[in-house]
Amino acid sequence: MSLSSHQSARMKNDEWLTPPSILTTLGSFDLDPCSPINRPWPTATTHYTKQDNGLTKPWFGRVWLNPPFGQEAKKWFKKMAEHNNGIALIPARTETHLFFEFIWDKASAILFLKGRPRFYTVDGKAAPFNSGAPICLVAYGQQNAVLLKQSSLGFCVCCK
C-alpha cells in the first residue's frame, strides 16, 4: 500500500503489510487483490500482486483489501463496493471524496481501530513507528459487518 502525504514521512514506502493480529481476528479471506509479491504470511487463499493488476482480474468470495493509499485508492474502493463482500483497510479520513462516494452510502459498517497500528515490512518485521494516522476497517456485506462488530479491534459504526 502506498501512503499519502498525510502519513509520517518515515512511512513513505510502496508496501506496508497489515498486522497479522488484525487478519487473524477477521478470519479467512478468499482473495487479496493488492497482495505484495513477497509476503511473510498469507492474507487470503488467492493473491493478486502488482504484476497481476487486481483491478483487471475477477474478484470472488470474501475479499481482503489493503489498497495503495491516496488517489489510487478510489479505483480499488469502487471495485470493492461493486463486489460487496469483504473488508478493506484505509486511513480514517471520513471527510474525503472517497468516503462519500464509496463508503458512507455503500459500506455495511466501519470500524475505527483503537490507536494507530504498526504495519509490517515485506520481510515480516514490525515498523519501528505507528501508521501516523488513524486507520479504519470498512465492511461490505452484512456478514463482514457482523465480524467487525463482534471484534475487539475498535469502535464500529453501521452504515446501512
GROMACS elastic network, one bead per residue, 0.5 to 0.9 nm:
[ bonds ]
;  ai    aj funct       b0    kb
    1    13     6  0.78821   500
    1    14     6  0.55143   500
    1    16     6  0.56627   500
    1    17     6  0.76103   500
    1    34     6  0.77640   500
    1    35     6  0.88677   500
    1    36     6  0.86379   500
    1    66     6  0.64915   500
    1    67     6  0.52523   500
    1    69     6  0.59363   500
    2    11     6  0.87533   500
    2    12     6  0.72801   500
    2    13     6  0.61762   500
    2    15     6  0.63167   500
    2    16     6  0.76002   500
    2    67     6  0.76595   500
    2    70     6  0.71778   500
    2    72     6  0.87114   500
    3     6     6  0.78172   500
    3     7     6  0.62791   500
    3     8     6  0.86213   500
    3    11     6  0.69469   500
    3    12     6  0.62222   500
    3    13     6  0.70747   500
    3    14     6  0.74507   500
    3    15     6  0.88007   500
    3    16     6  0.86876   500
    3    68     6  0.68658   500
    3    70     6  0.64794   500
    4     7     6  0.59679   500
    4     8     6  0.89289   500
    4    12     6  0.79686   500
    4    68     6  0.88436   500
    4    69     6  0.58640   500
    4    71     6  0.83721   500
    5     8     6  0.76602   500
    5     9     6  0.76165   500
    5    12     6  0.83502   500
    5    70     6  0.81142   500
    6     9     6  0.84381   500
    6   132     6  0.79723   500
    6   133     6  0.75471   500
    7    10     6  0.82229   500
    7    11     6  0.67868   500
    7    12     6  0.79057   500
    7   131     6  0.69023   500
    7   132     6  0.50873   500
    7   133     6  0.60474   500
    8    11     6  0.54774   500
    8    12     6  0.73590   500
    8   129     6  0.89067   500
    8   130     6  0.86055   500
    8   131     6  0.71962   500
    8   132     6  0.50965   500
    8   133     6  0.79659   500
    9    12     6  0.54856   500
    9   132     6  0.88458   500
   10    13     6  0.82322   500
   10   129     6  0.80135   500
   11    14     6  0.88392   500
   11    16     6  0.82570   500
   11   127     6  0.86138   500
   11   129     6  0.83770   500
   11   130     6  0.87599   500
   11   131     6  0.73974   500
   11   132     6  0.81147   500
   13    16     6  0.71634   500
   14    68     6  0.77016   500
   15    36     6  0.68904   500
   15    68     6  0.82233   500
   15   120     6  0.86590   500
   15   121     6  0.69488   500
   15   122     6  0.69953   500
   16    36     6  0.87560   500
   16   119     6  0.57661   500
   16   120     6  0.55609   500
   16   121     6  0.54473   500
   16   122     6  0.70040   500
   16   127     6  0.87499   500
   17    20     6  0.83700   500
   17    35     6  0.87782   500
   17    36     6  0.81947   500
   17    39     6  0.83328   500
   17    66     6  0.80864   500
   17   119     6  0.54742   500
   17   121     6  0.60444   500
   17   122     6  0.67404   500
   17   124     6  0.82151   500
   17   126     6  0.89998   500
   18    21     6  0.84015   500
   18    22     6  0.70606   500
   18    23     6  0.72724   500
   18    43     6  0.87263   500
   18    66     6  0.74764   500
   18    89     6  0.84464   500
   18   117     6  0.86259   500
   18   118     6  0.82272   500
   18   119     6  0.55032   500
   18   120     6  0.64869   500
   19    22     6  0.56565   500
   19    23     6  0.69437   500
   19   117     6  0.75364   500
   19   118     6  0.68921   500
   19   119     6  0.55416   500
   19   120     6  0.62804   500
   19   126     6  0.80003   500
   20    23     6  0.50810   500
   20    24     6  0.60761   500
   20    25     6  0.85954   500
   20    41     6  0.79269   500
   20    43     6  0.84495   500
   20   120     6  0.87689   500
   21    24     6  0.51217   500
   21    25     6  0.62311   500
   21    26     6  0.87810   500
   22    25     6  0.52389   500
   22    26     6  0.64291   500
   22   153     6  0.76051   500
   23    26     6  0.51925   500
   23    27     6  0.64641   500
   23    28     6  0.77463   500
   23    29     6  0.89713   500
   23    43     6  0.70681   500
   23    64     6  0.87900   500
   24    27     6  0.54804   500
   24    28     6  0.75978   500
   25   147     6  0.87177   500
   25   151     6  0.68550   500
   25   152     6  0.85012   500
   25   153     6  0.82041   500
   26    29     6  0.85433   500
   26    87     6  0.85625   500
   26   144     6  0.84998   500
   26   147     6  0.66552   500
   26   148     6  0.74299   500
   26   151     6  0.76354   500
   27   147     6  0.85994   500
   28    43     6  0.77728   500
   28    44     6  0.63740   500
   28    45     6  0.78774   500
   28    62     6  0.81758   500
   28    64     6  0.88358   500
   29    32     6  0.74284   500
   29    43     6  0.69705   500
   29    45     6  0.64308   500
   29    46     6  0.83916   500
   29    61     6  0.76473   500
   29    62     6  0.52069   500
   29    63     6  0.56763   500
   29    64     6  0.60317   500
   29    86     6  0.78987   500
   30    43     6  0.87465   500
   30    44     6  0.51779   500
   30    46     6  0.59949   500
   30    47     6  0.86072   500
   30    60     6  0.71371   500
   30    61     6  0.54669   500
   30    62     6  0.51343   500
   30    63     6  0.59274   500
   30    64     6  0.78053   500
   31    43     6  0.79395   500
   31    44     6  0.51280   500
   31    45     6  0.60095   500
   31    47     6  0.58430   500
   31    48     6  0.77107   500
   31    59     6  0.71858   500
   31    60     6  0.68019   500
   31    61     6  0.69261   500
   31    62     6  0.64642   500
   31    64     6  0.62289   500
   31    65     6  0.84685   500
   32    35     6  0.56725   500
   32    43     6  0.64378   500
   32    44     6  0.55849   500
   32    45     6  0.79243   500
   32    46     6  0.63555   500
   32    48     6  0.61700   500
   32    49     6  0.84380   500
   32    54     6  0.84081   500
   32    59     6  0.89532   500
   32    62     6  0.89311   500
   32    63     6  0.58521   500
   32    64     6  0.50085   500
   32    65     6  0.59966   500
   32    66     6  0.80563   500
   33    46     6  0.82211   500
   33    47     6  0.59394   500
   33    49     6  0.66563   500
   33    50     6  0.85842   500
   33    52     6  0.85751   500
   33    53     6  0.77408   500
   33    55     6  0.74585   500
   33    57     6  0.83188   500
   33    59     6  0.76886   500
   33    63     6  0.76593   500
   33    64     6  0.75242   500
   33    65     6  0.66418   500
   33    66     6  0.84664   500
   33    67     6  0.82744   500
   33    76     6  0.89933   500
   34    47     6  0.74183   500
   34    48     6  0.59477   500
   34    49     6  0.56568   500
   34    50     6  0.67614   500
   34    53     6  0.80349   500
   34    54     6  0.64135   500
   34    55     6  0.88726   500
   34    64     6  0.84581   500
   34    65     6  0.64569   500
   34    66     6  0.63354   500
   34    67     6  0.57376   500
   34    68     6  0.78815   500
   34    76     6  0.89817   500
   35    38     6  0.84047   500
   35    39     6  0.77490   500
   35    42     6  0.88761   500
   35    43     6  0.76651   500
   35    44     6  0.89447   500
   35    47     6  0.56724   500
   35    48     6  0.56600   500
   35    50     6  0.73288   500
   35    54     6  0.88733   500
   35    65     6  0.85378   500
   35    66     6  0.79927   500
   35    67     6  0.86252   500
   36    39     6  0.58737   500
   36    47     6  0.83666   500
   36    48     6  0.80966   500
   36    49     6  0.55108   500
   36    50     6  0.70511   500
   36   122     6  0.73848   500
   37    47     6  0.87575   500
   37    48     6  0.83591   500
   37    49     6  0.55169   500
   37    50     6  0.72775   500
   37    51     6  0.80442   500
   37   122     6  0.87145   500
   38   122     6  0.62469   500
   38   123     6  0.78480   500
   39    42     6  0.68900   500
   39    43     6  0.87112   500
   39   121     6  0.87846   500
   39   122     6  0.54549   500
   39   123     6  0.70177   500
   39   124     6  0.75028   500
   40   121     6  0.88907   500
   40   122     6  0.64274   500
   40   123     6  0.60741   500
   40   124     6  0.52829   500
   41   124     6  0.79291   500
   42    45     6  0.72476   500
   42    46     6  0.86564   500
   42    47     6  0.81919   500
   43    46     6  0.83349   500
   43    47     6  0.77100   500
   43    64     6  0.72356   500
   44    47     6  0.64430   500
   44    62     6  0.89030   500
   44    63     6  0.78468   500
   44    64     6  0.70772   500
   47    54     6  0.87944   500
   48    51     6  0.77578   500
   48    52     6  0.55226   500
   48    53     6  0.68438   500
   48    54     6  0.54888   500
   48    57     6  0.83082   500
   49    52     6  0.51515   500
   49    53     6  0.64059   500
   49    54     6  0.68618   500
   50    53     6  0.51371   500
   50    54     6  0.72229   500
   51    54     6  0.85368   500
   52    55     6  0.86373   500
   52    56     6  0.80926   500
   52    57     6  0.76958   500
   53    56     6  0.58294   500
   53    57     6  0.69371   500
   54    57     6  0.51259   500
   54    58     6  0.77396   500
   54    59     6  0.80547   500
   54    76     6  0.87401   500
   55    58     6  0.79373   500
   55    59     6  0.86262   500
   55    75     6  0.76931   500
   55    76     6  0.68890   500
   55    79     6  0.74170   500
   59    62     6  0.87651   500
   59    63     6  0.75920   500
   59    79     6  0.86652   500
   59    80     6  0.87232   500
   59    83     6  0.71067   500
   60    63     6  0.71932   500
   60    83     6  0.78901   500
   60    85     6  0.84583   500
   61    83     6  0.89056   500
   61    85     6  0.68417   500
   61    86     6  0.79738   500
   62    84     6  0.88707   500
   62    85     6  0.53008   500
   62    87     6  0.79800   500
   62   144     6  0.86712   500
   63    80     6  0.81121   500
   63    83     6  0.86844   500
   63    84     6  0.89747   500
   63    85     6  0.63000   500
   63    87     6  0.63967   500
   63    88     6  0.80479   500
   64    86     6  0.58221   500
   64    87     6  0.53395   500
   64    88     6  0.59464   500
   64    89     6  0.83385   500
   65    76     6  0.80671   500
   65    77     6  0.86337   500
   65    80     6  0.79813   500
   65    86     6  0.75668   500
   65    87     6  0.62528   500
   65    89     6  0.63359   500
   65    90     6  0.89436   500
   66    69     6  0.84804   500
   66    87     6  0.87271   500
   66    88     6  0.57757   500
   66    89     6  0.51026   500
   66    90     6  0.70438   500
   67    72     6  0.80231   500
   67    73     6  0.59590   500
   67    76     6  0.65693   500
   67    77     6  0.83891   500
   67    88     6  0.78851   500
   67    89     6  0.74790   500
   67    90     6  0.76906   500
   68    71     6  0.84457   500
   68    72     6  0.60875   500
   68    73     6  0.56564   500
   68    76     6  0.83967   500
   68    90     6  0.89630   500
   69    72     6  0.62964   500
   69    73     6  0.52710   500
   69    74     6  0.87902   500
   69    90     6  0.71307   500
   69    91     6  0.78498   500
   70    73     6  0.57526   500
   70    74     6  0.80416   500
   71    74     6  0.59873   500
   71    75     6  0.82014   500
   71    98     6  0.85358   500
   72    75     6  0.60306   500
   72    76     6  0.73053   500
   73    76     6  0.52265   500
   73    77     6  0.61669   500
   73    78     6  0.85535   500
   73    90     6  0.84677   500
   73    98     6  0.79033   500
   74    77     6  0.51669   500
   74    78     6  0.60250   500
   74    79     6  0.86677   500
   74    97     6  0.87951   500
   74    98     6  0.58759   500
   74   101     6  0.87883   500
   74   102     6  0.77813   500
   75    78     6  0.52032   500
   75    79     6  0.64754   500
   75    80     6  0.87449   500
   76    79     6  0.52516   500
   76    80     6  0.61633   500
   76    81     6  0.86487   500
   77    81     6  0.59309   500
   77    82     6  0.84263   500
   77    88     6  0.82068   500
   77    98     6  0.78341   500
   77   102     6  0.61222   500
   77   103     6  0.79153   500
   78    81     6  0.52542   500
   78    82     6  0.63306   500
   78    83     6  0.86807   500
   78    98     6  0.89016   500
   78   101     6  0.84104   500
   78   102     6  0.60758   500
   79    82     6  0.50847   500
   79    83     6  0.60858   500
   79    84     6  0.84886   500
   80    84     6  0.58942   500
   80    85     6  0.74158   500
   80    86     6  0.75151   500
   80    87     6  0.86260   500
   80    88     6  0.81359   500
   80   102     6  0.85821   500
   80   140     6  0.76108   500
   81    84     6  0.50071   500
   81    85     6  0.81054   500
   81   102     6  0.63378   500
   81   103     6  0.76996   500
   81   106     6  0.61882   500
   81   107     6  0.69592   500
   81   140     6  0.68221   500
   82    85     6  0.87479   500
   82   106     6  0.88026   500
   83    86     6  0.81452   500
   83   140     6  0.82383   500
   84   106     6  0.83462   500
   84   107     6  0.78550   500
   84   108     6  0.88709   500
   84   139     6  0.84545   500
   84   141     6  0.55297   500
   85   139     6  0.77104   500
   85   140     6  0.50661   500
   85   141     6  0.50573   500
   85   142     6  0.84391   500
   85   143     6  0.83868   500
   85   144     6  0.72887   500
   86   138     6  0.82860   500
   86   139     6  0.59681   500
   86   140     6  0.53011   500
   86   141     6  0.68163   500
   86   143     6  0.88172   500
   86   144     6  0.62177   500
   87   137     6  0.64771   500
   87   138     6  0.54105   500
   87   140     6  0.61870   500
   87   141     6  0.87441   500
   87   144     6  0.66439   500
   87   145     6  0.85151   500
   87   148     6  0.88302   500
   88   136     6  0.82818   500
   88   137     6  0.54831   500
   88   138     6  0.50089   500
   88   139     6  0.65822   500
   88   140     6  0.82846   500
   89   135     6  0.70983   500
   89   136     6  0.58671   500
   89   138     6  0.63272   500
   90    93     6  0.82545   500
   90   134     6  0.88466   500
   90   135     6  0.57877   500
   90   136     6  0.56421   500
   90   137     6  0.65384   500
   90   138     6  0.77342   500
   91    94     6  0.85183   500
   91   131     6  0.89605   500
   91   133     6  0.65910   500
   91   134     6  0.58613   500
   91   136     6  0.60075   500
   91   137     6  0.86935   500
   92    95     6  0.87895   500
   92    99     6  0.89213   500
   92   112     6  0.72302   500
   92   133     6  0.76408   500
   92   134     6  0.54445   500
   92   136     6  0.52637   500
   92   137     6  0.85459   500
   93    96     6  0.59358   500
   93    98     6  0.87993   500
   93    99     6  0.74425   500
   93   133     6  0.89795   500
   93   134     6  0.80529   500
   93   135     6  0.83975   500
   93   136     6  0.89118   500
   94    97     6  0.85460   500
   94    98     6  0.83831   500
   94    99     6  0.56648   500
   94   100     6  0.77899   500
   94   103     6  0.89404   500
   94   104     6  0.85233   500
   95    98     6  0.83902   500
   95    99     6  0.66888   500
   95   100     6  0.73786   500
   96    99     6  0.53910   500
   96   100     6  0.65581   500
   96   101     6  0.87310   500
   97   100     6  0.51219   500
   97   101     6  0.59415   500
   97   102     6  0.82981   500
   98   101     6  0.52427   500
   98   102     6  0.57074   500
   98   103     6  0.70369   500
   99   102     6  0.55602   500
   99   104     6  0.58061   500
   99   105     6  0.85869   500
  100   103     6  0.60370   500
  100   104     6  0.54569   500
  100   105     6  0.70915   500
  101   104     6  0.71777   500
  101   105     6  0.72820   500
  101   106     6  0.79895   500
  102   105     6  0.68024   500
  102   106     6  0.57607   500
  102   107     6  0.73087   500
  103   106     6  0.51141   500
  103   108     6  0.84104   500
  103   109     6  0.87365   500
  103   110     6  0.84299   500
  103   138     6  0.74996   500
  103   140     6  0.88831   500
  103   159     6  0.82729   500
  104   107     6  0.61196   500
  104   108     6  0.85334   500
  104   109     6  0.86549   500
  104   110     6  0.87097   500
  104   159     6  0.61618   500
  104   160     6  0.85241   500
  105   108     6  0.83661   500
  105   159     6  0.67431   500
  105   160     6  0.72429   500
  106   140     6  0.75306   500
  106   159     6  0.76510   500
  106   160     6  0.76195   500
  107   110     6  0.74349   500
  107   138     6  0.66246   500
  107   139     6  0.58742   500
  107   141     6  0.73581   500
  107   145     6  0.87081   500
  107   158     6  0.84056   500
  107   159     6  0.60909   500
  107   160     6  0.70222   500
  108   138     6  0.76911   500
  108   139     6  0.55303   500
  108   140     6  0.51110   500
  108   141     6  0.57458   500
  108   142     6  0.61208   500
  108   144     6  0.79251   500
  108   145     6  0.57579   500
  108   157     6  0.88014   500
  108   158     6  0.60624   500
  108   159     6  0.50839   500
  108   160     6  0.51807   500
  109   137     6  0.83548   500
  109   138     6  0.59907   500
  109   139     6  0.51099   500
  109   140     6  0.71017   500
  109   141     6  0.84829   500
  109   142     6  0.82110   500
  109   144     6  0.81523   500
  109   145     6  0.51743   500
  109   146     6  0.84339   500
  109   148     6  0.75845   500
  109   149     6  0.82384   500
  109   156     6  0.67634   500
  109   157     6  0.55339   500
  109   159     6  0.50404   500
  109   160     6  0.72018   500
  110   136     6  0.66563   500
  110   137     6  0.56957   500
  110   139     6  0.61560   500
  110   145     6  0.77923   500
  110   148     6  0.77994   500
  110   149     6  0.89904   500
  110   155     6  0.82340   500
  110   156     6  0.55804   500
  110   157     6  0.52124   500
  110   158     6  0.64350   500
  110   159     6  0.71947   500
  111   135     6  0.87493   500
  111   136     6  0.54088   500
  111   137     6  0.50404   500
  111   138     6  0.64236   500
  111   139     6  0.81089   500
  111   145     6  0.88796   500
  111   148     6  0.64293   500
  111   149     6  0.76708   500
  111   153     6  0.77109   500
  111   154     6  0.60899   500
  111   155     6  0.53544   500
  111   157     6  0.62136   500
  111   158     6  0.86774   500
  112   115     6  0.88338   500
  112   134     6  0.76583   500
  112   135     6  0.63627   500
  112   137     6  0.65389   500
  112   138     6  0.88196   500
  112   153     6  0.79455   500
  112   154     6  0.54347   500
  112   155     6  0.52270   500
  112   156     6  0.63099   500
  112   157     6  0.81784   500
  113   116     6  0.72120   500
  113   117     6  0.78956   500
  113   134     6  0.73082   500
  113   135     6  0.58967   500
  113   136     6  0.54561   500
  113   137     6  0.73001   500
  113   153     6  0.56287   500
  113   155     6  0.67107   500
  113   156     6  0.86941   500
  114   117     6  0.80536   500
  114   134     6  0.84551   500
  114   135     6  0.85449   500
  114   152     6  0.89687   500
  114   153     6  0.62711   500
  114   155     6  0.74774   500
  115   130     6  0.89665   500
  115   134     6  0.69938   500
  115   135     6  0.82672   500
  115   154     6  0.85069   500
  116   130     6  0.57289   500
  116   131     6  0.56184   500
  116   132     6  0.68369   500
  116   133     6  0.64158   500
  116   134     6  0.55397   500
  116   135     6  0.66054   500
  117   129     6  0.87805   500
  117   130     6  0.54779   500
  117   131     6  0.57145   500
  117   132     6  0.86293   500
  117   133     6  0.88790   500
  117   134     6  0.82365   500
  117   135     6  0.75649   500
  118   126     6  0.64002   500
  118   127     6  0.59057   500
  118   128     6  0.75805   500
  118   129     6  0.62669   500
  118   131     6  0.57418   500
  119   125     6  0.86138   500
  119   126     6  0.59956   500
  119   127     6  0.58045   500
  119   128     6  0.89875   500
  119   129     6  0.83483   500
  119   130     6  0.69757   500
  119   131     6  0.67169   500
  120   123     6  0.78568   500
  120   124     6  0.58331   500
  120   125     6  0.53537   500
  120   127     6  0.54276   500
  121   124     6  0.54266   500
  121   125     6  0.54309   500
  121   126     6  0.64360   500
  121   127     6  0.66791   500
  122   125     6  0.74524   500
  125   128     6  0.88839   500
  126   129     6  0.83540   500
  127   130     6  0.70446   500
  127   131     6  0.88386   500
  129   132     6  0.78432   500
  130   133     6  0.80977   500
  131   134     6  0.73675   500
  131   135     6  0.78248   500
  136   154     6  0.87323   500
  137   148     6  0.79773   500
  137   156     6  0.89694   500
  138   144     6  0.88265   500
  138   145     6  0.82146   500
  138   148     6  0.85472   500
  139   142     6  0.78205   500
  139   143     6  0.85668   500
  139   144     6  0.53448   500
  139   145     6  0.52078   500
  139   146     6  0.87899   500
  139   147     6  0.86556   500
  139   148     6  0.72919   500
  140   143     6  0.83200   500
  140   144     6  0.62814   500
  140   145     6  0.68757   500
  141   144     6  0.55525   500
  141   145     6  0.63985   500
  141   146     6  0.89390   500
  142   146     6  0.61964   500
  142   147     6  0.86860   500
  143   146     6  0.51576   500
  143   147     6  0.64206   500
  143   148     6  0.88881   500
  144   147     6  0.50466   500
  144   148     6  0.63829   500
  144   149     6  0.87140   500
  145   148     6  0.51903   500
  145   149     6  0.62438   500
  145   150     6  0.86702   500
  145   156     6  0.86514   500
  145   158     6  0.76083   500
  146   149     6  0.50479   500
  146   150     6  0.61122   500
  146   151     6  0.86011   500
  147   150     6  0.51591   500
  147   151     6  0.61414   500
  148   151     6  0.52120   500
  148   152     6  0.81424   500
  148   153     6  0.78184   500
  148   154     6  0.86078   500
  148   155     6  0.88338   500
  148   156     6  0.67309   500
  149   152     6  0.79472   500
  149   153     6  0.89299   500
  149   154     6  0.87504   500
  149   155     6  0.79001   500
  149   156     6  0.56884   500
  149   157     6  0.81844   500
  149   158     6  0.87392   500
  150   153     6  0.88939   500
  151   154     6  0.75859   500
  152   155     6  0.81441   500
  153   156     6  0.88499   500
